Amino acid sequence: MNTILLKVYVRVQDLATREEGQDMVEYFLMTSLLAFSWIAGTKSAAAAMNSAFTGLSTTLASYIS
């Protein structure tokens, strides 16, 4: 029983000290930040375009009638 616990402890310590997956996590965080920024920017751009087209529609409607 003690040898199994010792093997598990050594395995956990080995996994905790490795840095192999660190780059992948950093790339994931950077990609997530870029995606969040893109979504936020798209939302504000869509609102501005909606406002511009609403104003254009109102102006055109006033000239027609």
N, CA, C and O atoms as a Maestro MAE file, in Angstrom:
{
 s_m_m2io_version
 :::
 2.0.0
}

f_m_ct {
 s_m_title
 :::
 protein
 m_atom[260] {
  # First column is atom index #
  i_m_mmod_type
  r_m_x_coord
  r_m_y_coord
  r_m_z_coord
  i_m_residue_number
  s_m_chain_name
  s_m_pdb_residue_name
  s_m_pdb_atom_name
  i_m_atomic_number
  :::
  1 25 0.826 -1.193 0.000 1 A "MET " " N  " 7
  2 3 0.000 0.000 0.000 1 A "MET " " CA " 6
  3 2 0.870 1.256 0.000 1 A "MET " " C  " 6
  4 15 0.574 2.227 -0.696 1 A "MET " " O  " 8
  5 25 1.950 1.227 0.791 2 A "ASN " " N  " 7
  6 3 2.831 2.391 0.853 2 A "ASN " " CA " 6
  7 2 3.538 2.642 -0.471 2 A "ASN " " C  " 6
  8 15 3.766 3.793 -0.845 2 A "ASN " " O  " 8
  9 25 3.884 1.582 -1.177 3 A "THR " " N  " 7
  10 3 4.579 1.769 -2.452 3 A "THR " " CA " 6
  11 2 3.652 2.392 -3.492 3 A "THR " " C  " 6
  12 15 4.094 3.185 -4.324 3 A "THR " " O  " 8
  13 25 2.384 2.040 -3.449 4 A "ILE " " N  " 7
  14 3 1.421 2.632 -4.383 4 A "ILE " " CA " 6
  15 2 1.272 4.119 -4.096 4 A "ILE " " C  " 6
  16 15 1.273 4.935 -5.018 4 A "ILE " " O  " 8
  17 25 1.145 4.473 -2.828 5 A "LEU " " N  " 7
  18 3 1.025 5.887 -2.466 5 A "LEU " " CA " 6
  19 2 2.292 6.653 -2.825 5 A "LEU " " C  " 6
  20 15 2.225 7.800 -3.266 5 A "LEU " " O  " 8
  21 25 3.426 6.028 -2.637 6 A "LEU " " N  " 7
  22 3 4.687 6.672 -2.988 6 A "LEU " " CA " 6
  23 2 4.779 6.890 -4.500 6 A "LEU " " C  " 6
  24 15 5.221 7.949 -4.945 6 A "LEU " " O  " 8
  25 25 4.368 5.902 -5.288 7 A "LYS " " N  " 7
  26 3 4.375 6.045 -6.737 7 A "LYS " " CA " 6
  27 2 3.428 7.152 -7.188 7 A "LYS " " C  " 6
  28 15 3.763 7.934 -8.078 7 A "LYS " " O  " 8
  29 25 2.255 7.220 -6.580 8 A "VAL " " N  " 7
  30 3 1.298 8.283 -6.923 8 A "VAL " " CA " 6
  31 2 1.867 9.639 -6.549 8 A "VAL " " C  " 6
  32 15 1.749 10.592 -7.320 8 A "VAL " " O  " 8
  33 25 2.478 9.742 -5.388 9 A "TYR " " N  " 7
  34 3 3.074 11.004 -4.945 9 A "TYR " " CA " 6
  35 2 4.185 11.450 -5.892 9 A "TYR " " C  " 6
  36 15 4.251 12.623 -6.260 9 A "TYR " " O  " 8
  37 25 5.050 10.529 -6.285 10 A "VAL " " N  " 7
  38 3 6.138 10.859 -7.205 10 A "VAL " " CA " 6
  39 2 5.577 11.276 -8.559 10 A "VAL " " C  " 6
  40 15 6.092 12.204 -9.182 10 A "VAL " " O  " 8
  41 25 4.539 10.609 -9.016 11 A "ARG " " N  " 7
  42 3 3.925 10.945 -10.310 11 A "ARG " " CA " 6
  43 2 3.305 12.342 -10.277 11 A "ARG " " C  " 6
  44 15 3.449 13.106 -11.231 11 A "ARG " " O  " 8
  45 25 2.621 12.677 -9.191 12 A "VAL " " N  " 7
  46 3 2.008 14.008 -9.054 12 A "VAL " " CA " 6
  47 2 3.086 15.076 -8.991 12 A "VAL " " C  " 6
  48 15 2.943 16.129 -9.611 12 A "VAL " " O  " 8
  49 25 4.149 14.829 -8.264 13 A "GLN " " N  " 7
  50 3 5.243 15.793 -8.188 13 A "GLN " " CA " 6
  51 2 5.897 15.988 -9.556 13 A "GLN " " C  " 6
  52 15 6.266 17.104 -9.922 13 A "GLN " " O  " 8
  53 25 6.037 14.907 -10.299 14 A "ASP " " N  " 7
  54 3 6.620 14.996 -11.636 14 A "ASP " " CA " 6
  55 2 5.726 15.827 -12.556 14 A "ASP " " C  " 6
  56 15 6.224 16.662 -13.312 14 A "ASP " " O  " 8
  57 25 4.428 15.610 -12.501 15 A "LEU " " N  " 7
  58 3 3.504 16.380 -13.327 15 A "LEU " " CA " 6
  59 2 3.481 17.860 -12.927 15 A "LEU " " C  " 6
  60 15 3.347 18.735 -13.782 15 A "LEU " " O  " 8
  61 25 3.611 18.129 -11.644 16 A "ALA " " N  " 7
  62 3 3.562 19.509 -11.162 16 A "ALA " " CA " 6
  63 2 4.799 20.307 -11.551 16 A "ALA " " C  " 6
  64 15 4.726 21.528 -11.691 16 A "ALA " " O  " 8
  65 25 5.929 19.640 -11.726 17 A "THR " " N  " 7
  66 3 7.162 20.372 -12.031 17 A "THR " " CA " 6
  67 2 7.425 20.512 -13.522 17 A "THR " " C  " 6
  68 15 8.292 21.293 -13.913 17 A "THR " " O  " 8
  69 25 6.714 19.788 -14.356 18 A "ARG " " N  " 7
  70 3 6.924 19.880 -15.806 18 A "ARG " " CA " 6
  71 2 6.366 21.190 -16.342 18 A "ARG " " C  " 6
  72 15 5.401 21.730 -15.803 18 A "ARG " " O  " 8
  73 25 6.974 21.692 -17.398 19 A "GLU " " N  " 7
  74 3 6.527 22.936 -18.019 19 A "GLU " " CA " 6
  75 2 6.181 22.728 -19.491 19 A "GLU " " C  " 6
  76 15 6.175 23.689 -20.260 19 A "GLU " " O  " 8
  77 25 5.896 21.504 -19.893 20 A "GLU " " N  " 7
  78 3 5.631 21.214 -21.293 20 A "GLU " " CA " 6
  79 2 4.346 21.849 -21.794 20 A "GLU " " C  " 6
  80 15 4.308 22.313 -22.934 20 A "GLU " " O  " 8
  81 25 3.302 21.888 -20.995 21 A "GLY " " N  " 7
  82 3 2.021 22.419 -21.426 21 A "GLY " " CA " 6
  83 2 1.864 23.907 -21.204 21 A "GLY " " C  " 6
  84 15 0.818 24.469 -21.527 21 A "GLY " " O  " 8
  85 25 2.861 24.548 -20.668 22 A "GLN " " N  " 7
  86 3 2.771 25.965 -20.335 22 A "GLN " " CA " 6
  87 2 2.572 26.819 -21.586 22 A "GLN " " C  " 6
  88 15 1.767 27.750 -21.567 22 A "GLN " " O  " 8
  89 25 3.276 26.529 -22.649 23 A "ASP " " N  " 7
  90 3 3.137 27.306 -23.878 23 A "ASP " " CA " 6
  91 2 1.727 27.209 -24.434 23 A "ASP " " C  " 6
  92 15 1.163 28.202 -24.892 23 A "ASP " " O  " 8
  93 25 1.164 26.022 -24.394 24 A "MET " " N  " 7
  94 3 -0.178 25.829 -24.931 24 A "MET " " CA " 6
  95 2 -1.198 26.644 -24.140 24 A "MET " " C  " 6
  96 15 -2.118 27.213 -24.726 24 A "MET " " O  " 8
  97 25 -1.049 26.708 -22.842 25 A "VAL " " N  " 7
  98 3 -1.956 27.499 -22.010 25 A "VAL " " CA " 6
  99 2 -1.808 28.979 -22.328 25 A "VAL " " C  " 6
  100 15 -2.803 29.701 -22.398 25 A "VAL " " O  " 8
  101 25 -0.579 29.435 -22.521 26 A "GLU " " N  " 7
  102 3 -0.364 30.843 -22.845 26 A "GLU " " CA " 6
  103 2 -0.976 31.192 -24.197 26 A "GLU " " C  " 6
  104 15 -1.589 32.250 -24.341 26 A "GLU " " O  " 8
  105 25 -0.818 30.318 -25.190 27 A "TYR " " N  " 7
  106 3 -1.429 30.554 -26.496 27 A "TYR " " CA " 6
  107 2 -2.948 30.574 -26.393 27 A "TYR " " C  " 6
  108 15 -3.607 31.393 -27.033 27 A "TYR " " O  " 8
  109 25 -3.501 29.673 -25.587 28 A "PHE " " N  " 7
  110 3 -4.953 29.637 -25.401 28 A "PHE " " CA " 6
  111 2 -5.452 30.930 -24.764 28 A "PHE " " C  " 6
  112 15 -6.464 31.482 -25.196 28 A "PHE " " O  " 8
  113 25 -4.751 31.416 -23.739 29 A "LEU " " N  " 7
  114 3 -5.166 32.658 -23.094 29 A "LEU " " CA " 6
  115 2 -5.060 33.843 -24.051 29 A "LEU " " C  " 6
  116 15 -5.932 34.711 -24.059 29 A "LEU " " O  " 8
  117 25 -4.010 33.886 -24.850 30 A "MET " " N  " 7
  118 3 -3.850 34.981 -25.804 30 A "MET " " CA " 6
  119 2 -4.947 34.933 -26.865 30 A "MET " " C  " 6
  120 15 -5.508 35.967 -27.228 30 A "MET " " O  " 8
  121 25 -5.248 33.752 -27.355 31 A "THR " " N  " 7
  122 3 -6.303 33.603 -28.357 31 A "THR " " CA " 6
  123 2 -7.660 33.973 -27.772 31 A "THR " " C  " 6
  124 15 -8.474 34.599 -28.451 31 A "THR " " O  " 8
  125 25 -7.913 33.597 -26.531 32 A "SER " " N  " 7
  126 3 -9.174 33.948 -25.881 32 A "SER " " CA " 6
  127 2 -9.310 35.457 -25.727 32 A "SER " " C  " 6
  128 15 -10.386 36.012 -25.947 32 A "SER " " O  " 8
  129 25 -8.229 36.115 -25.351 33 A "LEU " " N  " 7
  130 3 -8.264 37.567 -25.205 33 A "LEU " " CA " 6
  131 2 -8.520 38.251 -26.543 33 A "LEU " " C  " 6
  132 15 -9.302 39.199 -26.618 33 A "LEU " " O  " 8
  133 25 -7.867 37.774 -27.594 34 A "LEU " " N  " 7
  134 3 -8.097 38.345 -28.921 34 A "LEU " " CA " 6
  135 2 -9.533 38.113 -29.390 34 A "LEU " " C  " 6
  136 15 -10.141 39.006 -29.981 34 A "LEU " " O  " 8
  137 25 -10.068 36.949 -29.138 35 A "ALA " " N  " 7
  138 3 -11.444 36.656 -29.536 35 A "ALA " " CA " 6
  139 2 -12.427 37.537 -28.770 35 A "ALA " " C  " 6
  140 15 -13.386 38.044 -29.352 35 A "ALA " " O  " 8
  141 25 -12.199 37.720 -27.488 36 A "PHE " " N  " 7
  142 3 -13.073 38.571 -26.686 36 A "PHE " " CA " 6
  143 2 -13.023 40.013 -27.187 36 A "PHE " " C  " 6
  144 15 -14.057 40.676 -27.281 36 A "PHE " " O  " 8
  145 25 -11.830 40.497 -27.508 37 A "SER " " N  " 7
  146 3 -11.684 41.855 -28.029 37 A "SER " " CA " 6
  147 2 -12.385 42.001 -29.370 37 A "SER " " C  " 6
  148 15 -13.043 43.011 -29.624 37 A "SER " " O  " 8
  149 25 -12.248 41.007 -30.219 38 A "TRP " " N  " 7
  150 3 -12.887 41.051 -31.525 38 A "TRP " " CA " 6
  151 2 -14.403 41.088 -31.387 38 A "TRP " " C  " 6
  152 15 -15.071 41.844 -32.092 38 A "TRP " " O  " 8
  153 25 -14.952 40.277 -30.485 39 A "ILE " " N  " 7
  154 3 -16.399 40.245 -30.273 39 A "ILE " " CA " 6
  155 2 -16.895 41.580 -29.731 39 A "ILE " " C  " 6
  156 15 -17.919 42.094 -30.181 39 A "ILE " " O  " 8
  157 25 -16.178 42.136 -28.772 40 A "ALA " " N  " 7
  158 3 -16.573 43.432 -28.213 40 A "ALA " " CA " 6
  159 2 -16.495 44.525 -29.276 40 A "ALA " " C  " 6
  160 15 -17.381 45.377 -29.343 40 A "ALA " " O  " 8
  161 25 -15.459 44.517 -30.104 41 A "GLY " " N  " 7
  162 3 -15.322 45.511 -31.163 41 A "GLY " " CA " 6
  163 2 -16.395 45.366 -32.223 41 A "GLY " " C  " 6
  164 15 -16.911 46.362 -32.730 41 A "GLY " " O  " 8
  165 25 -16.731 44.140 -32.557 42 A "THR " " N  " 7
  166 3 -17.769 43.899 -33.554 42 A "THR " " CA " 6
  167 2 -19.119 44.385 -33.050 42 A "THR " " C  " 6
  168 15 -19.913 44.929 -33.817 42 A "THR " " O  " 8
  169 25 -19.376 44.193 -31.785 43 A "LYS " " N  " 7
  170 3 -20.651 44.623 -31.214 43 A "LYS " " CA " 6
  171 2 -20.784 46.145 -31.274 43 A "LYS " " C  " 6
  172 15 -21.841 46.657 -31.640 43 A "LYS " " O  " 8
  173 25 -19.730 46.867 -30.922 44 A "SER " " N  " 7
  174 3 -19.815 48.330 -30.961 44 A "SER " " CA " 6
  175 2 -19.857 48.832 -32.400 44 A "SER " " C  " 6
  176 15 -20.532 49.822 -32.682 44 A "SER " " O  " 8
  177 25 -19.154 48.175 -33.312 45 A "ALA " " N  " 7
  178 3 -19.208 48.567 -34.722 45 A "ALA " " CA " 6
  179 2 -20.599 48.319 -35.293 45 A "ALA " " C  " 6
  180 15 -21.093 49.123 -36.084 45 A "ALA " " O  " 8
  181 25 -21.227 47.235 -34.910 46 A "ALA " " N  " 7
  182 3 -22.580 46.932 -35.387 46 A "ALA " " CA " 6
  183 2 -23.569 47.978 -34.888 46 A "ALA " " C  " 6
  184 15 -24.467 48.387 -35.623 46 A "ALA " " O  " 8
  185 25 -23.406 48.409 -33.650 47 A "ALA " " N  " 7
  186 3 -24.298 49.441 -33.116 47 A "ALA " " CA " 6
  187 2 -24.106 50.761 -33.862 47 A "ALA " " C  " 6
  188 15 -25.080 51.455 -34.152 47 A "ALA " " O  " 8
  189 25 -22.863 51.109 -34.171 48 A "ALA " " N  " 7
  190 3 -22.600 52.348 -34.913 48 A "ALA " " CA " 6
  191 2 -23.155 52.255 -36.331 48 A "ALA " " C  " 6
  192 15 -23.716 53.232 -36.828 48 A "ALA " " O  " 8
  193 25 -23.017 51.122 -36.989 49 A "MET " " N  " 7
  194 3 -23.556 50.956 -38.337 49 A "MET " " CA " 6
  195 2 -25.079 51.005 -38.332 49 A "MET " " C  " 6
  196 15 -25.691 51.564 -39.242 49 A "MET " " O  " 8
  197 25 -25.682 50.423 -37.312 50 A "ASN " " N  " 7
  198 3 -27.135 50.459 -37.195 50 A "ASN " " CA " 6
  199 2 -27.619 51.899 -37.050 50 A "ASN " " C  " 6
  200 15 -28.610 52.297 -37.660 50 A "ASN " " O  " 8
  201 25 -26.914 52.665 -36.242 51 A "SER " " N  " 7
  202 3 -27.265 54.072 -36.059 51 A "SER " " CA " 6
  203 2 -27.102 54.848 -37.363 51 A "SER " " C  " 6
  204 15 -27.954 55.670 -37.699 51 A "SER " " O  " 8
  205 25 -26.039 54.602 -38.092 52 A "ALA " " N  " 7
  206 3 -25.801 55.295 -39.360 52 A "ALA " " CA " 6
  207 2 -26.880 54.945 -40.378 52 A "ALA " " C  " 6
  208 15 -27.386 55.838 -41.058 52 A "ALA " " O  " 8
  209 25 -27.240 53.686 -40.501 53 A "PHE " " N  " 7
  210 3 -28.268 53.303 -41.457 53 A "PHE " " CA " 6
  211 2 -29.645 53.809 -41.047 53 A "PHE " " C  " 6
  212 15 -30.468 54.116 -41.910 53 A "PHE " " O  " 8
  213 25 -29.906 53.901 -39.759 54 A "THR " " N  " 7
  214 3 -31.169 54.469 -39.302 54 A "THR " " CA " 6
  215 2 -31.251 55.941 -39.685 54 A "THR " " C  " 6
  216 15 -32.286 56.400 -40.168 54 A "THR " " O  " 8
  217 25 -30.173 56.680 -39.474 55 A "GLY " " N  " 7
  218 3 -30.150 58.089 -39.873 55 A "GLY " " CA " 6
  219 2 -30.289 58.253 -41.370 55 A "GLY " " C  " 6
  220 15 -30.998 59.150 -41.825 55 A "GLY " " O  " 8
  221 25 -29.635 57.416 -42.143 56 A "LEU " " N  " 7
  222 3 -29.731 57.459 -43.595 56 A "LEU " " CA " 6
  223 2 -31.153 57.155 -44.049 56 A "LEU " " C  " 6
  224 15 -31.679 57.811 -44.947 56 A "LEU " " O  " 8
  225 25 -31.765 56.165 -43.429 57 A "SER " " N  " 7
  226 3 -33.140 55.798 -43.766 57 A "SER " " CA " 6
  227 2 -34.100 56.936 -43.463 57 A "SER " " C  " 6
  228 15 -35.003 57.217 -44.251 57 A "SER " " O  " 8
  229 25 -33.912 57.584 -42.336 58 A "THR " " N  " 7
  230 3 -34.771 58.709 -41.958 58 A "THR " " CA " 6
  231 2 -34.615 59.865 -42.942 58 A "THR " " C  " 6
  232 15 -35.599 60.478 -43.354 58 A "THR " " O  " 8
  233 25 -33.380 60.153 -43.310 59 A "THR " " N  " 7
  234 3 -33.116 61.240 -44.254 59 A "THR " " CA " 6
  235 2 -33.731 60.947 -45.620 59 A "THR " " C  " 6
  236 15 -34.359 61.821 -46.217 59 A "THR " " O  " 8
  237 25 -33.556 59.737 -46.113 60 A "LEU " " N  " 7
  238 3 -34.129 59.361 -47.395 60 A "LEU " " CA " 6
  239 2 -35.655 59.385 -47.354 60 A "LEU " " C  " 6
  240 15 -36.293 59.822 -48.312 60 A "LEU " " O  " 8
  241 25 -36.228 58.930 -46.282 61 A "ALA " " N  " 7
  242 3 -37.683 58.925 -46.150 61 A "ALA " " CA " 6
  243 2 -38.233 60.351 -46.147 61 A "ALA " " C  " 6
  244 15 -39.312 60.595 -46.687 61 A "ALA " " O  " 8
  245 25 -37.508 61.294 -45.548 62 A "SER " " N  " 7
  246 3 -37.989 62.679 -45.531 62 A "SER " " CA " 6
  247 2 -37.917 63.302 -46.921 62 A "SER " " C  " 6
  248 15 -38.752 64.144 -47.251 62 A "SER " " O  " 8
  249 25 -36.934 62.909 -47.756 63 A "TYR " " N  " 7
  250 3 -36.838 63.435 -49.106 63 A "TYR " " CA " 6
  251 2 -37.901 62.851 -50.040 63 A "TYR " " C  " 6
  252 15 -38.342 63.511 -50.981 63 A "TYR " " O  " 8
  253 25 -38.301 61.621 -49.773 64 A "ILE " " N  " 7
  254 3 -39.276 60.942 -50.644 64 A "ILE " " CA " 6
  255 2 -40.675 61.469 -50.388 64 A "ILE " " C  " 6
  256 15 -41.444 61.671 -51.328 64 A "ILE " " O  " 8
  257 25 -41.010 61.690 -49.149 65 A "SER " " N  " 7
  258 3 -42.389 62.106 -48.855 65 A "SER " " CA " 6
  259 2 -42.547 63.580 -48.741 65 A "SER " " C  " 6
  260 15 -43.652 64.065 -48.498 65 A "SER " " O  " 8
  :::
 }
 m_bond[259] {
  # First column is bond index #
  i_m_from
  i_m_to
  i_m_order
  :::
  1 1 2 1
  2 2 3 1
  3 3 4 2
  4 3 5 1
  5 5 6 1
  6 6 7 1
  7 7 8 2
  8 7 9 1
  9 9 10 1
  10 10 11 1
  11 11 12 2
  12 11 13 1
  13 13 14 1
  14 14 15 1
  15 15 16 2
  16 15 17 1
  17 17 18 1
  18 18 19 1
  19 19 20 2
  20 19 21 1
  21 21 22 1
  22 22 23 1
  23 23 24 2
  24 23 25 1
  25 25 26 1
  26 26 27 1
  27 27 28 2
  28 27 29 1
  29 29 30 1
  30 30 31 1
  31 31 32 2
  32 31 33 1
  33 33 34 1
  34 34 35 1
  35 35 36 2
  36 35 37 1
  37 37 38 1
  38 38 39 1
  39 39 40 2
  40 39 41 1
  41 41 42 1
  42 42 43 1
  43 43 44 2
  44 43 45 1
  45 45 46 1
  46 46 47 1
  47 47 48 2
  48 47 49 1
  49 49 50 1
  50 50 51 1
  51 51 52 2
  52 51 53 1
  53 53 54 1
  54 54 55 1
  55 55 56 2
  56 55 57 1
  57 57 58 1
  58 58 59 1
  59 59 60 2
  60 59 61 1
  61 61 62 1
  62 62 63 1
  63 63 64 2
  64 63 65 1
  65 65 66 1
  66 66 67 1
  67 67 68 2
  68 67 69 1
  69 69 70 1
  70 70 71 1
  71 71 72 2
  72 71 73 1
  73 73 74 1
  74 74 75 1
  75 75 76 2
  76 75 77 1
  77 77 78 1
  78 78 79 1
  79 79 80 2
  80 79 81 1
  81 81 82 1
  82 82 83 1
  83 83 84 2
  84 83 85 1
  85 85 86 1
  86 86 87 1
  87 87 88 2
  88 87 89 1
  89 89 90 1
  90 90 91 1
  91 91 92 2
  92 91 93 1
  93 93 94 1
  94 94 95 1
  95 95 96 2
  96 95 97 1
  97 97 98 1
  98 98 99 1
  99 99 100 2
  100 99 101 1
  101 101 102 1
  102 102 103 1
  103 103 104 2
  104 103 105 1
  105 105 106 1
  106 106 107 1
  107 107 108 2
  108 107 109 1
  109 109 110 1
  110 110 111 1
  111 111 112 2
  112 111 113 1
  113 113 114 1
  114 114 115 1
  115 115 116 2
  116 115 117 1
  117 117 118 1
  118 118 119 1
  119 119 120 2
  120 119 121 1
  121 121 122 1
  122 122 123 1
  123 123 124 2
  124 123 125 1
  125 125 126 1
  126 126 127 1
  127 127 128 2
  128 127 129 1
  129 129 130 1
  130 130 131 1
  131 131 132 2
  132 131 133 1
  133 133 134 1
  134 134 135 1
  135 135 136 2
  136 135 137 1
  137 137 138 1
  138 138 139 1
  139 139 140 2
  140 139 141 1
  141 141 142 1
  142 142 143 1
  143 143 144 2
  144 143 145 1
  145 145 146 1
  146 146 147 1
  147 147 148 2
  148 147 149 1
  149 149 150 1
  150 150 151 1
  151 151 152 2
  152 151 153 1
  153 153 154 1
  154 154 155 1
  155 155 156 2
  156 155 157 1
  157 157 158 1
  158 158 159 1
  159 159 160 2
  160 159 161 1
  161 161 162 1
  162 162 163 1
  163 163 164 2
  164 163 165 1
  165 165 166 1
  166 166 167 1
  167 167 168 2
  168 167 169 1
  169 169 170 1
  170 170 171 1
  171 171 172 2
  172 171 173 1
  173 173 174 1
  174 174 175 1
  175 175 176 2
  176 175 177 1
  177 177 178 1
  178 178 179 1
  179 179 180 2
  180 179 181 1
  181 181 182 1
  182 182 183 1
  183 183 184 2
  184 183 185 1
  185 185 186 1
  186 186 187 1
  187 187 188 2
  188 187 189 1
  189 189 190 1
  190 190 191 1
  191 191 192 2
  192 191 193 1
  193 193 194 1
  194 194 195 1
  195 195 196 2
  196 195 197 1
  197 197 198 1
  198 198 199 1
  199 199 200 2
  200 199 201 1
  201 201 202 1
  202 202 203 1
  203 203 204 2
  204 203 205 1
  205 205 206 1
  206 206 207 1
  207 207 208 2
  208 207 209 1
  209 209 210 1
  210 210 211 1
  211 211 212 2
  212 211 213 1
  213 213 214 1
  214 214 215 1
  215 215 216 2
  216 215 217 1
  217 217 218 1
  218 218 219 1
  219 219 220 2
  220 219 221 1
  221 221 222 1
  222 222 223 1
  223 223 224 2
  224 223 225 1
  225 225 226 1
  226 226 227 1
  227 227 228 2
  228 227 229 1
  229 229 230 1
  230 230 231 1
  231 231 232 2
  232 231 233 1
  233 233 234 1
  234 234 235 1
  235 235 236 2
  236 235 237 1
  237 237 238 1
  238 238 239 1
  239 239 240 2
  240 239 241 1
  241 241 242 1
  242 242 243 1
  243 243 244 2
  244 243 245 1
  245 245 246 1
  246 246 247 1
  247 247 248 2
  248 247 249 1
  249 249 250 1
  250 250 251 1
  251 251 252 2
  252 251 253 1
  253 253 254 1
  254 254 255 1
  255 255 256 2
  256 255 257 1
  257 257 258 1
  258 258 259 1
  259 259 260 2
  :::
 }
}
